Amino acid sequence: MKNALNEENLIKKIIKEINKKVTTPIYIMEVCGTHTECIVKYGIKSLISDKVNLISGPGCPVCVSDESFIDEAIFLSKIEDIIICTFGDLMKVRGSKHTLQEAKSKGADIRIIYSPQSCINIAKENKDKKVVFLSVGFETTSPIIASVIKTTKANNINNLFFLTSLKIMEPILKKILGQSESKINGLILPGHVAVIQGSKYFSFIPDEFNMPNAICGFSELDILSGIYTIIQQINKSIPIDTYNLYKRWVKKSGNVKAKELMNEVYTLEDVTWRDIGLVPSSALVINNNFKSMDARKVFNIEHMIFKESEKSVIENKKCICGKIMMGYKSPKECELFSTRCNYENPVGPCMVSREGVCRIAYKGGVI
């Protein structure tokens, strides 16, 4: 009880300091979708000065998976004796023409799972079929998937394959910070990614871009502390540096074993981020030591081109998910938001995923 009261008093003190020290409009991007969720959950925007503009970044892995990834998955789902395993968030994400949900309604064997390890059991239980896991995520989930890939090879499970859309944070942050249109004054960095990569990973932000930032956790106190630390840097009360406010989980060098696992299984390649464009060296793809489990190679779909329908082109041009994830626009600036595009009938991926800023805005009504 005493600790709760102390935390509540500290929160009030930080809010007071934030509101006192912000005299001109500033823009702070929370990179991680979970931070966006928590900002809405705790009503943080209503607690602090309206001069502090919190904008959402590209930290939703489902949202930045390109249309072609969904098209590849749907193509594979039509092959006889293939089982597609996926996280539920991907089911409503539209490719160039269709969604996985539509493919399932037409008879494709598409199964929602909650853990990558489940794929191993499904493959063992269906030895007469080929199982393809749609592997989506950033550094947080990439080591887990790498572990499953290694286990698959070690146990000679020959009917389990991986279609990947795995990405890392550094290249996209460099792209955002390097844009002349960027109005960002500071970054709330993703705590979960920092657990894996370590606080040192983000040193390029102050070193190359002189950008205020803070790594923080997901409690109300964590996020408000992150905002306050960034404001202190903007006001030059403290030097611009990478401030790790999540030390209970984030170490300077991160999770060394997890990083070694990623290096063992993946290699870096250029990849297109949905509605953002090509981002060099940002994709974690399965390397040649594990190529027998790479669905693109096994099913020879690496160089296939999937055609867009005229309707999807017109509609997707109106969707501004890319501009929202780059911090240029807010969901309410999209003409489709809450009318043509809503949670029941999403047009863009930002309305589909639990971590998608448009879905969070639609459900919370405060962004």
N, C-alpha and C positions, 0 to 999 in steps of 0.2 A: 504493500500500500504506500509506504514511504517512498520507494523508488518511483512508483507511478506518479506521485505528486511532484517529486523532483523533476521528472521528465516533463510533466505538464508545465511546470514553471519555467523550465529551460526553453521549451517550445515557445511560450509566450514572450520570453526575453529575446529570442532570435527573431521572431516576427516583428517585434518592436524595433530591433536594430536594422532589419531589412528595410522596413518602411521609413526609417529615419535617414538611412544612408543613400537611398535611391532618389535622386533629384531629377534625372532625365530618363527618357525611355531606354531600356536595354532589352536585348533579345538573348535568351538562354535556350539552347537546344538540349532536350533530354534525348539522348541517342537511343535508349532502350525502350521498347514497347511496354515492358513491365513497369518502368518508371512512369510512363504516361498513364497507365492504369491506376497506379498508386496516387498520382497527383489528383486524379478525378475522385478516387475513393476517399481521400482525406480532405477534399475540398480546398486544396492548397491555393489555387488561384483566387479564391474568395477571401483568403486570410492575409494576402500580401498586396502591396501597392499595385495598382493597375499599370504602373510604369514598368513593372517587371513582366515582360512578355515571354511566356514559356511556349516553345514551339517543338514539335515532335520531329524526330529524325528517322533514319532508314533501318532501325533496329528490329524490324519485324521480318523474320526470314521468309515466311510465306508470302508476304507482300512484295518482296523483291525478286522472287523466283519468276523467271521470264515465262511468257506465254508458251514458248517452245517446249519448256519442261513439262507443262501440262499436256501439250500435244503429244509429246513422246510417251507419256504415261498412258494416255488414252489409246494411242496406236498399239502399245504392248498389250493393253487390256483386251484387245480384239483378237489376239492370237490364241488359238485353242490351247487349253491346258495351262494357261498362265493365271496365277493368283497375284493380284496387286495388293500390297499392304501399305497403308498410309495413316498418317495422323489425321484426325477428323477435320482440322482446319483447312486442309487442301480440297475437301470434297466439293465446295461451292466455288472455288477459284476457276475462273473461265480461262481456257486457252484461247486460240485464235477463233474457235467456233463453239466448243462445247466444254462441259465440266465433267469431272469424274462422277459426280452424282448422276448426271444424265447418262453417262456410260453404264453405270451400275443399273439404272432403271431399265436399260435395254438388254440386260443379261450378263454384263461383265462381272467376273468374280473379283470384287474389290472389297477389302476388309479393313475396317478401322481398328488400329491397334493403339496402345497407350505407352508401349515401351519397345525400343528397337529389338531387345532380346526376344520378344514374342515371335519374331520372324523365324528364329531357329526352330522353335517348337512347331510352327505351322509347316515349315519345310520338312521336318522329320515325320509329321503326320500325313503329309501328302507327297510321298516319294515319287509318285507317278506324274507329278505336276512341277512346273517351274514357278518359283515364288520370287517376286520382284518387290523390294522395299524402296519406297520413295523417300530418299534420305535428304531431309531439309534442315538447315540450321546454320548457326554461327559457331564460334569456338566453344560455346557451352555444350552443345550436343555432339560436335564432331568427334571428340575422343571416345564417347560412348559408342558411336557408330563404328569407329575404327576398331574398337575392341570386338564388336560383333563380327566385323569382317575378318579379323584375325582368328577368332574362334571358329568361324565357318571354314576357313582354310585348314586350320589345325585338325578339325574333326572330319575332314573330307566330306563335307555336306555339299554335294555337287549340284543341287537344284535351287540354291539361294543366290540371288543377284541383287545388285544395288544400283538404282538410278539416282544419281546425286545432284543436289543443288545446295552445296555447302560453301559457305563464304567466310571471309575474315574481315575484320573491322578497319584495319589501318588504311587500306587503299581507298575505301569509300569516304572516310573522314578527310583524307588528303584531297579528294576530289571536291568535297563540299567546301572545305576551308580555302581551296584554291580558286573558287569561283568569284568573279568580280561582283556578281549580283548578291552574294552572301551578305546578310545583315546581322550575322551572329556575333555576339560579344563574349559568349562563354559556352562551355559544354559541360553538362552533367553526364559523366561517362558511365558505361554499363557495368554494374557491379559483377554480374555473372561472368561476363567475358573477362573482366579483370582477375577474377579468381583463377582462371586458367592461364591467361597470358602474363599476369603480374602487372604491378603499377609501372614498372620500367618500360613496358611495351608502349605506353602512351606518352613517353617523353618527347616524341616528335612534335606534339601539339604546342608546348611552350617553346621548344627549341627552334622549330622551323616556321611556326606561324605566330608566335608570341601571343597565344590565345589562352585566356584564363580558363581553368577547368578544375573539376573535382571528381574523384571516384567516390561514389556513395552507395549505401545500401538502400533498402526499400521501405523503411519505417517513415513515419511522418517526420520524426526528428532527423533521421538520416538525410532526407531530401531537403528539408529546410536548412540544415547545416551545409549541404552542398551549395545551395543557392547563395547563402550568406558568404561562404568562402569565395565563391566566384565574384560576388559584389565587392568584397574586400580587395581582390586582385584588380578589378576594373577601376576601383577608386585609388589604387596604389597604396593601400594600407599595408599590404603584404606583397612580396614579389610574385610575379607570374611564374608558376611552377605546376608540376603535377601533384596535387594534394590527395593523398589516400586517406579518406575518412571511413574506410570500410576495413580497417586493419584486423578486425576479428576474423575476417575470411581472406582478405587479399594480401599476399606477400609480394615483395619487390620482384622476385623472379617467377611468381605464379606457381602453378602445379607442374613441376618439372617432368614427372612421369607422364602426365596427360599430353604435354607438348612433344615428348619423345615418341609417344604413340602416334600422334598426328604426323610427325615427320617420317615415321616408318611406313605408314599406309598411304599418305597423300603426297601429291605434288601440286604446285601452284600453276594456274593457267589464267589467261584473260577470260572474262565472261561478261555477258550482257545482263545488267540488272534491270528488272522490269520497269519500263517508263523512265529510266534514268540514263541508260546507255551502257556502252562498253567501259568496264573498269579493269584496267590492267592488273594482272597477278592477284586477283581477288577470289578466285575459285579454288577450293580444295577438291581435286579430282583424284580418283584412285590411281595409284602408280602402277608401273608394269609388273611389279612383284605380285600384285593381286588382280591383274587384268582379267583373269578367268572369272571374276565375280563382278566385273564392270558391265552392267546391262547394255550400255551403248556399244561396247565392243562385241559382246557375245551375240547380240541381236542385230548387229550391223546397222545401227541407226545414227551413228555419229555425224554423218554428213547429209542426213535427210532434211529437206526443207518442207515445212508445213504451211499450206496456203491459208491466208486469212479470208474470211467471208466479208462481203461488202458491208453488211450490217455491223459486224464487230469493229471494222475499221472506223466507221462513222461514230459509233458509240464510244469506242475507246479514245478517240480524239477529244471527246468532251470530258472524259475522265481525267482528272489532274492529280492522280495519286503520286506520280513522279515528282511534281512540283511541291506537293505537300511533304513528301519524305525528304526532299532537299531543303526544306525550310523556307521556301519562297511563298507558299500559300497556306491557308488554313482550310479545314474541311468545309466550313460554311461559305467559302469563296467558290466552291464548285457548284455549277448550275444543276448538277444531278443529285447533290447531297440531300438526303431525306425524302426526295420526291421519286425520281426515277431510280435512284440508288439508295437502298435501305437494307437493313439486315435480312429481311425476308427475301428480297430480290436484289442482291448485290451486283453492281456493274464492275467495280474495281476491287482489287484484292485487299485494299485498306479497309473495306467494309466487311470482309469475310473473316479474317483472322481475329482471334481473341486479343492479339497484340496490335491489331491494325488501328491506326489513329481515328479513322472515320467511324469504325464500329464503336470505339470507345466514346467518341463525340456523340454519336447517334443515341447510344444507350444512356450516357451521362448527361447530355445536353448542356455541357459547359465549355466546350472547346470552340 
